[in-house]
Amino acid sequence: MRRAALRLCTLSKGLLAPSRGLTQEPQNPENVFHIREVRDKLREIVGASTNWRDHVKAMEERKLLHSFLAKSQKGLPPRTMKDSYIEVFLPLGSQPELREKYLTVQNTVRFGRILEDLDSLGVLICYMHNKIHSAKMSPLSIVTALVDKIDMCKKNLSPEQDIKFSGHVSWVGKTSMEVKMHMFQLHGNDFSPVLDATFVMVARDSENKGPAFVNPLILESPEEEELFQQGELNKGRRVAFSSTSLLKMAPTAEERTAIHEMFLNTLDPKTISFRSRVLPANAVWMENSKLKSLDICHPQERNIFNRIFGGFLMRKAYELGWATACNFGGSRPFIVAVDDIMFQKPVEVGSLLFLSSQVCFTQGNYIQVRVHSEVASLQDKEHMTTNVFHFTFMSEKEVPLVFPKTYGESMLYLDGQRHFKSMSAPVTLKRHYMVEP
Ligand SMILES: CCCCCCCCCCCCCCCCCC(=O)SCCNC(=O)CCNC(=O)[C@H](O)C(C)(C)COP(=O)(O)OP(=O)(O)OC[C@H]1O[C@@H](n2cnc3c(N)ncnc32)[C@H](O)[C@@H]1OP(=O)(O)O
C-alpha cells in the first residue's frame, strides 16, 4: 500500500525535516529568485522564443546544443543537493500588485496558481542541478513526469502575506530526478510551512525527442543519505503500486466483498432482479457526480519546449476537480492532498483538451475526485489520454456516499478508496485551513 499522501508538515516529522534543514544554509544570492524571474530564467536557460512565430527558429537553434549532451552519466560531474537548492519569493504581502492573479473570491489563495508555480520551480531546480558552468544555455529539455504527492499543512493561506518556496534535487536516476519542494507563508516574523511536494522530472535531449543523462548526486550528510534512500523507496513503491493497479489485476478479496455489499444495498427489495437498482438514502450515483470541460490549448499556455505547460494542465484539472467536489458536497471544499499525477504524453499547442471529473469515493467530510484528461488535435478526432489526476478534498459538511452502478465504476470506486487510504495520518484539518481553487 502507498505511503502517506497526507502528513502534517511539522518540522518534527520524519524525513521532511532534514530536507527543510537545507534552508538553514547561508543563502547564495544567485539561487534566490523573485517569482517573476523564474520563467525568464528558464527561457534564458533553454533559449525559448518570446514570440510564437519564432518558435520553429528557436527549436532549430536548440538542435545545435545536441553536441553538449553527455554520452554517459559517468562523463558528468557529480552535484550536491545544495547545488540545486533554490529559494523563490512570492511577495503577495509586500507587492499587492501580484495578488490579483492568486486571489479567489473568498479572499484566499488560488491553489491552481500554486500548482503552476511548483511546476516551473521543479524544472528550474533540475536545471540548477545540471548546470554547465561554462555555458549559458542547457542542452537538456526537462519535463515533468510525475507529481508524486503534495502534502498540505494545517495553515491558512492568506493572499496578503508573503510566500516563500524552496527546493532541491533529492534523488537522481540515469535520466530522471526527484525534486522536493516546500512552501512557507509569513506569520508574524516567521515563515511557517504550508505544503511539501515531491515531483519527478525527466531529462530529454535538446529537441525533447529522446532521453538524456543527468549529473550524478553526491551525498554530504546522513540527512541527505536518508533523503536519497527515501527517493529509492519512492521509486520501488511506485513500481509496486502500478503493478497492483486495477487496470492490471483483480481487486483483493476484501475489496470484492465491499463492492458486492454495495451492489446488494442497491437492489430493489420489491423485485427479484439484478437489474432493478435503487439508490440508498443519502447517496448519489457516481455517474451523476460528473463535470466536464473543454479548453483550446493556445500558444500562450506553452512551455519552454513549445508543448503545453504541465502547470496549466494541473490548474485546469484542479479547478474542475474543485468545482466537482463543491457541486457534490454542497459546500466549500478544501484541498488536502494531491497525488500520483502522471504526465504520460506531451500536449501539443493547438490541441483540444477534454477534462472529465467525477467523485469516485467519499467518507465523512472527504471527497476523492478523479480527473481524466485527454487531447485531440483539430484535424484528427482520435482522443488520447495524457493524464489522470487524483485530488482529496475536505468539505465543510458531511457529504453523501457515492455509489457505483457498473463494474467499471466499481473499479474507479476502489481506485479512489486506495488513493484515499494512502493517507496514513489522522485527518485533523479544521475549518481555518483554507486552500481553495
Ligand atoms: C510569451 C512568452 C512565451 C515564451 C515561451 C516560453 C514560455 C515560458 C513559460 C515557461 C513556463 C515554465 C515551464 C517550465 C517547464 C515545465 C515543464 C513542463 O511543462 S513539461 C509538460 C508536462 N509534461 C510532459 O509533457 C511530459 C509528458 N510525458 C513524456 O513525455 C514521457 O512520458 C516521459 C518523457 C516523462 C517519460 O517517457 P518514457 O518513454 O517513459 O521514458 P523512458 O522510458 O526513457 O524513462 C526515462 C526516465 O523516466 C522515468 N520515468 C518515466 N515515467 C515516470 C514516472 N511516471 N514516474 C517516475 N519516473 C518516471 C524512468 O524511470 C526513467 O528514469 P531513469 O531510470 O532513466 O532515471
The ligand as a Gaussian input file, in Angstrom:
#p B3LYP/6-31G(d) Opt

LIG

0 1
 C        5.205000      34.962000     -24.104000
 C        6.497000      34.292000     -23.985000
 C        6.484000      32.833000     -24.220000
 C        7.818000      32.241000     -24.175000
 C        7.792000      30.777000     -24.337000
 C        8.264000      30.155000     -23.171000
 C        7.137000      30.048000     -22.256000
 C        7.637000      30.241000     -20.918000
 C        6.751000      29.619000     -19.928000
 C        7.562000      28.649000     -19.232000
 C        6.874000      28.171000     -18.088000
 C        7.794000      27.312000     -17.371000
 C        7.735000      25.998000     -17.983000
 C        8.626000      25.105000     -17.314000
 C        8.502000      23.781000     -17.932000
 C        7.531000      22.984000     -17.145000
 C        7.627000      21.553000     -17.503000
 C        6.524000      21.169000     -18.336000
 O        5.602000      21.873000     -18.564000
 S        6.617000      19.632000     -19.047000
 C        4.997000      19.375000     -19.673000
 C        4.315000      18.288000     -18.942000
 N        4.999000      17.047000     -19.073000
 C        5.025000      16.349000     -20.245000
 O        4.510000      16.790000     -21.253000
 C        5.705000      15.013000     -20.223000
 C        4.918000      14.007000     -20.995000
 N        5.468000      12.675000     -20.824000
 C        6.517000      12.226000     -21.562000
 O        6.989000      12.927000     -22.444000
 C        7.060000      10.870000     -21.220000
 O        6.079000      10.108000     -20.557000
 C        8.356000      10.921000     -20.306000
 C        9.441000      11.644000     -21.083000
 C        8.075000      11.671000     -18.994000
 C        8.800000       9.509000     -19.969000
 O        8.868000       8.776000     -21.157000
 P        9.375000       7.247000     -21.173000
 O        9.260000       6.764000     -22.570000
 O        8.679000       6.505000     -20.071000
 O       10.875000       7.481000     -20.817000
 P       11.982000       6.384000     -20.512000
 O       11.431000       5.007000     -20.527000
 O       13.141000       6.744000     -21.397000
 O       12.361000       6.705000     -18.990000
 C       13.078000       7.849000     -18.687000
 C       13.157000       8.004000     -17.188000
 O       11.927000       8.494000     -16.719000
 C       11.497000       7.735000     -15.606000
 N       10.051000       7.813000     -15.596000
 C        9.236000       7.765000     -16.667000
 N        7.966000       7.930000     -16.262000
 C        7.998000       8.069000     -14.910000
 C        7.015000       8.235000     -13.919000
 N        5.732000       8.305000     -14.209000
 N        7.401000       8.339000     -12.645000
 C        8.692000       8.284000     -12.308000
 N        9.682000       8.119000     -13.213000
 C        9.326000       8.008000     -14.491000
 C       12.061000       6.343000     -15.867000
 O       12.129000       5.593000     -14.677000
 C       13.421000       6.714000     -16.406000
 O       14.258000       7.092000     -15.305000
 P       15.834000       6.693000     -15.265000
 O       15.924000       5.298000     -14.902000
 O       16.403000       6.990000     -16.640000
 O       16.406000       7.609000     -14.234000

